[in-house]
Amino acid sequence: MTDTLTTARLTLRRISMDDAPAMHAIFADTDAMRYWSRLPHTDVAETEAWIAKTIASNESGEGDDFVVIRDGALVGRVGIWQNNELGLISRLPSGEPAWRARRWRRLCNGHMRVV
């Protein structure tokens, strides 16, 4: 299992409990959560529970999740769940949800490839 993937622009690494504040900022953002399968998180404890579950699923092989780092800031999460579902949630350092930013597609296009 790969723990870190690095490109010229991005680093993908395994999530840790230390990521709770940054992930909570994303999960509490109603715009970022617009296309997520759950409602925005209202408490950091909810995000911490999600992170603990994600770490456990990575360790068991059920999930394959990474946080996305750009210019030293955690801007999102990408992963595969149950071997067939790709999930992505992100928010640019400016606070703008990445799905709304056209440059997010350019940011990732051709720069991340997991083989």
C-alpha positions in Angstrom: 0.0 0.0 0.0 1.4 3.4 -1.0 1.3 6.0 1.7 2.3 9.1 -0.3 2.1 10.1 -4.0 3.8 13.3 -5.1 3.5 15.2 -8.3 4.9 18.6 -9.3 1.9 20.3 -7.9 0.2 18.0 -5.4 0.9 15.5 -2.7 -1.5 12.8 -1.8 -0.9 11.2 1.6 -2.8 9.0 4.1 -5.1 10.9 6.4 -4.3 11.2 10.1 -6.1 12.5 13.1 -3.9 15.6 12.9 -5.9 16.5 9.8 -9.2 16.9 11.7 -9.2 20.8 11.8 -8.5 21.1 8.0 -10.9 18.3 7.1 -13.6 19.8 9.4 -13.3 23.1 7.6 -14.1 21.3 4.4 -16.8 19.0 5.8 -18.5 22.0 7.6 -18.7 24.0 4.4 -22.1 23.7 2.8 -20.8 24.5 -0.7 -18.1 21.9 -0.5 -20.6 19.4 0.8 -23.2 20.1 -1.9 -22.5 16.9 -3.8 -21.3 14.8 -0.8 -23.5 11.9 0.4 -24.0 13.5 3.9 -25.0 16.8 5.4 -22.3 19.2 6.5 -20.6 18.4 9.8 -21.6 20.5 12.7 -19.0 19.5 15.2 -15.3 18.6 14.9 -16.1 15.4 16.8 -18.1 14.2 13.8 -15.1 14.8 11.5 -12.8 13.1 14.0 -15.1 10.0 13.9 -15.1 10.1 10.1 -11.3 10.2 10.1 -11.0 7.3 12.5 -13.4 5.3 10.3 -11.4 6.2 7.2 -8.1 5.2 8.8 -9.6 1.9 9.9 -10.9 1.2 6.3 -7.5 2.0 4.9 -5.8 -0.4 7.3 -8.3 -3.2 6.6 -8.0 -2.7 2.8 -11.7 -1.7 2.4 -10.8 1.9 1.5 -7.9 3.6 -0.2 -8.1 7.2 0.8 -5.7 10.1 0.6 -5.8 13.8 1.6 -4.8 16.2 -1.1 -2.1 18.8 -0.3 -1.4 21.8 -2.5 1.2 24.4 -1.5 1.4 23.0 2.0 -2.3 23.2 2.6 -4.8 20.4 2.9 -7.3 21.1 0.2 -9.3 17.9 -0.1 -9.7 14.2 0.0 -9.8 11.6 -2.7 -10.3 7.9 -2.4 -11.7 4.6 -3.5 -14.3 2.9 -1.3 -15.2 -0.8 -1.5 -13.0 -1.2 -4.7 -15.5 0.6 -7.0 -16.6 4.0 -5.7 -14.4 7.1 -6.3 -14.9 9.9 -3.8 -13.5 13.4 -4.0 -14.2 16.5 -1.9 -12.1 19.6 -1.9 -11.9 23.2 -1.1 -9.2 25.6 -2.3 -7.1 27.5 0.2 -9.2 30.5 -0.6 -12.2 28.8 0.8 -13.8 28.4 -2.6 -15.1 24.8 -3.2 -12.9 23.3 -5.9 -15.9 21.9 -7.8 -16.8 25.5 -8.6 -13.3 26.5 -9.7 -12.4 25.7 -13.3 -8.8 25.8 -12.4 -9.2 22.7 -10.2 -9.6 20.6 -13.3 -6.4 22.1 -14.7 -4.7 21.6 -11.4 -5.3 17.9 -11.5 -5.4 17.2 -15.2 -2.4 15.1 -16.2 -0.6 15.6 -12.9 -2.0 12.7 -10.9 -1.9 9.2 -12.0 -2.2 6.2 -9.8 -1.0 3.0 -11.5 
